[in-house]
Structures are given as structure tokens and as C-alpha cells.
Amino acid sequence: MTHRNPTIITGHYGSGKTEFAVNYAAMLGRAGESPVLADLDIVNAYFRSRLMKDRLAECGVRVISSNMETEYYNDTPALAASLYSCFENRSQRSIVDVGGDPEGAVVLARFAHLLAGAEYDMWLTVNANRPYTRTKEDVLAYIGSIEQASKLHITGLLNTTHMLRETVPDDILRGDALVREVSEQTGLPVVYTVVQQELEAQLKDMQLAAEIFPVELMMRPSYL
């Protein structure tokens, strides 16, 4: 599957959105693509991709968020001018981590005109263990609210079903069944099955809706 640029990642709080975003950016960085990861999550003040700035820099990833980019632990009401490059500069590989509810997605609306007529990806993380995305109807309603708020369209689904470090293969399979249902209803492709590295070997022979994308729990301290 060809991935378009920019790649926008959205999903409910606790869905695994930011964990995927930082791991995906790190993968691209290790592949030599020198990506930019834009932290546009204005909803979650705790597990923010910008907090991985130094670690991601070691992988060749540049992280941007507020207008005070060198003071990335501060929350400010402004957005860095460099964020516009993620939507305008097609030679720059850009990943955008966006807050996963209508209030969070609305920040995208200010950039939507820059993507008019252009190709982009906006992937929705789906965690079948979260209260607002447990059924096909839940996910379909969520897609509608995100698209309305952002003025952009979801282009793909990510199965990010997990229970943090208590995740077992049955969780992944539950999410797999859900994203298949949504995909059949909408025509949206399932892009990745996102699993913790430790579970990859247990799932590799299963017929999943999409290829496995193994992640390291970079955003969660070992005690969480």
C-alpha cells in the first residue's frame, strides 16, 4: 500500500494513537526519510509525542508543536509557523499527531485548505476496548464527527486494540473483527495491525486484516 504525505493520525484518548505516531515516525527516521512529527494534540496534556523529542531526534525525527519549539514542555495557545510546512511542503515527510475527538480535530480545519485537491492520509486508530469505539456503529459515528470537525476525510483504519501491558492476542483479534466490519461498510482500507513487540511472534501466523506493525511502548513508563 502506498502511503501518502502528509500522514495524519487521529483517534480517541487511550486508543494508542500517539504510541503509533511516535513509533511510525521512528521507523521512517531509521529508514533515512528524516521525517517531521507534528504534535497537534491539544486535548491530551500528558502523553504527548513532543515529550519524545530528544529520543526521536536520535532516530532522525524532528518534532514540532508550539510556537516555542525549544521549550516543548510548555503549553501555549499558539501554533508554530513551521507546522504549515507539514501541509505545504511535499518534499518533507510529515506525520501529524492530532487530538482524537471533535474538539481536538477542529485544529486541523485551519490547515484543511492547504490540502484541497492534494493527496494525504488520515488514519483512524481503533481500539475495540475503549468505550466509544467498541462497535461498528460507534466507529462510524466517530468517523463522521472527526471528518465534520476537521473538514478532512479519514483514508484508512489502524487496529490499535490494546490493554496496555495486559494485552493478549484475543484483544488484537477483537479489534481485527471490528476494523473488518468498518472497512466493509465504508470501503476504508485497514492499514496496519498495531501490536506490542512482545506479541508479534504469537500473531505472525494469523490471518489478520492488515500487516503487523510492532511498537515499543515508548510513551508509557514501565510502571504504567
C-alpha positions in Angstrom: 0.0 0.0 0.0 1.3 3.4 -1.0 1.3 5.9 1.9 0.5 9.5 1.1 2.1 12.6 2.5 1.3 14.1 5.0 0.1 11.3 7.2 -2.4 12.4 9.9 -3.0 10.2 12.8 -6.2 10.6 14.9 -8.1 8.6 17.4 -9.7 8.6 20.9 -7.7 9.2 24.0 -6.3 5.9 25.1 -6.6 4.3 21.7 -2.9 4.0 21.1 -2.7 6.9 18.7 0.4 8.7 20.0 2.2 5.4 20.6 1.7 4.5 17.0 2.6 8.0 15.8 6.0 8.1 17.6 6.8 4.5 16.5 5.8 5.2 12.9 8.0 8.4 12.9 10.9 6.5 14.4 10.6 3.7 11.7 10.6 6.3 8.9 13.6 8.0 10.6 15.6 4.8 10.8 14.8 4.2 7.1 16.5 7.5 6.3 13.4 9.6 5.5 14.2 12.4 8.0 10.5 12.9 8.9 8.9 15.7 10.8 6.4 14.7 13.6 3.9 17.5 14.4 2.3 17.3 17.8 -1.2 18.9 17.2 -2.8 17.1 20.1 -4.4 19.9 22.0 -6.6 17.5 24.1 -4.2 15.3 26.0 -1.8 17.2 28.2 0.0 14.1 29.4 1.0 11.5 26.8 2.3 13.9 24.2 4.5 13.0 21.2 6.6 16.1 21.8 7.9 14.6 25.1 9.8 12.1 22.9 11.6 14.9 21.1 15.1 14.1 22.2 14.7 10.3 21.8 13.2 10.7 18.4 16.0 13.0 17.3 18.3 10.1 17.7 16.3 8.3 15.0 16.4 11.3 12.7 13.0 12.7 13.5 12.3 16.3 14.1 9.3 17.1 16.5 7.4 20.4 16.3 4.4 21.7 18.3 4.0 25.1 19.9 5.5 28.4 18.8 8.2 28.0 21.4 9.7 24.9 19.9 12.8 24.8 22.2 10.5 24.9 25.3 8.4 21.9 24.2 7.3 21.1 27.8 5.2 24.3 27.9 1.6 24.5 26.7 0.9 27.6 24.7 -2.3 28.7 22.9 -0.3 29.4 19.7 1.0 27.0 17.0 4.4 27.1 15.4 4.6 28.7 12.0 6.7 25.6 11.0 3.5 23.5 11.3 2.4 24.9 8.0 5.3 23.1 6.3 3.7 19.8 7.2 0.8 20.6 4.9 2.6 22.7 2.3 6.0 21.1 1.7 5.5 18.0 -0.3 9.2 17.2 -0.3 9.1 16.9 3.6 7.9 13.6 5.0 5.3 14.7 7.6 3.4 12.8 10.3 0.7 14.8 12.2 -0.5 13.6 15.7 -4.0 15.1 16.2 -6.3 15.0 19.3 -8.8 12.3 18.9 -12.2 14.0 19.4 -14.1 16.7 17.6 -12.6 19.4 19.8 -9.1 18.1 19.1 -9.7 17.5 15.4 -11.0 21.0 14.8 -7.5 22.4 14.9 -7.0 20.6 11.5 -9.7 22.8 10.0 -7.3 25.7 9.8 -5.0 23.7 7.6 -7.7 21.9 5.5 -7.5 24.5 2.7 -3.8 23.6 2.2 -4.8 20.1 1.4 -7.6 20.9 -1.0 -7.1 18.9 -4.1 -4.0 17.3 -2.7 -3.3 13.7 -1.7 -2.9 12.9 2.0 -3.6 10.2 4.5 -5.6 10.5 7.7 -5.6 7.2 9.6 -8.0 6.5 12.5 -6.8 4.4 15.4 -9.5 2.0 16.6 -9.3 0.3 20.0 -12.2 -2.1 20.5 -11.6 -2.0 24.2 -12.4 1.7 24.5 -15.9 2.8 25.4 -16.5 5.0 22.3 -15.2 2.6 19.7 -16.5 -0.8 20.7 -18.9 -1.4 17.9 -19.1 -0.7 14.2 -21.8 1.9 14.8 -19.6 3.6 17.4 -16.7 3.8 15.0 -18.9 5.0 12.1 -20.3 7.8 14.2 -16.8 8.8 15.4 -15.6 8.9 11.8 -18.4 11.3 10.9 -17.7 13.6 13.9 -13.9 13.8 13.1 -14.5 14.5 9.5 -17.0 17.2 10.2 -14.7 18.9 12.7 -11.5 18.7 10.7 -13.0 19.3 7.2 -10.8 16.4 6.1 -11.6 12.7 5.3 -10.4 9.5 7.0 -8.5 7.4 4.5 -7.5 4.3 6.5 -8.0 2.4 9.7 -5.5 1.1 12.2 -6.3 -1.7 14.6 -4.7 -0.5 17.8 -6.7 -2.5 20.3 -4.8 -3.0 23.5 -5.0 -3.2 27.3 -1.6 -1.7 27.8 0.8 -4.3 29.1 -2.1 -6.7 29.8 -2.8 -7.0 26.1 -3.3 -10.6 24.8 -3.8 -11.9 21.3 -7.6 -12.1 21.9 -7.6 -8.3 22.2 -6.0 -7.9 18.8 -8.4 -10.4 17.3 -11.4 -8.5 18.7 -10.1 -5.3 17.1 -9.4 -7.1 13.9 -13.0 -8.2 13.6 -14.2 -4.7 14.3 -12.0 -2.9 11.7 -13.0 -5.5 9.2 -16.7 -4.6 9.8 -16.0 -0.9 9.5 -13.9 -1.5 6.4 -16.6 -3.5 4.7 -19.2 -0.8 5.5 -17.0 2.2 4.4 -14.5 0.9 1.9 -11.7 2.2 4.0 -8.6 0.0 4.0 -7.1 -1.4 7.2 -3.5 -0.1 7.0 -1.8 -1.8 10.0 -2.5 -4.2 12.9 -0.6 -2.4 15.6 0.8 -4.7 18.3 3.3 -4.6 21.1 6.6 -6.1 20.1 6.3 -8.9 22.6 3.1 -10.2 20.9 4.3 -10.2 17.4 5.5 -13.8 17.4 2.2 -15.0 18.7 0.3 -13.3 15.9 2.5 -13.7 12.9 0.7 -16.8 11.5 -2.8 -15.4 12.0 -4.9 -14.2 9.0 -5.2 -10.5 10.1 -6.9 -7.7 8.2 -3.5 -5.9 7.7 0.1 -6.4 8.2 1.5 -6.3 11.7 3.2 -3.1 12.8 5.1 -3.8 16.1 5.5 -1.0 18.6 7.7 -0.4 21.6 5.8 1.3 24.4 7.8 4.5 24.2 5.1 6.7 25.8 4.4 4.6 28.9 6.8 4.3 31.8 7.3 0.7 32.9 5.2 1.2 36.0 2.1 2.1 33.9 
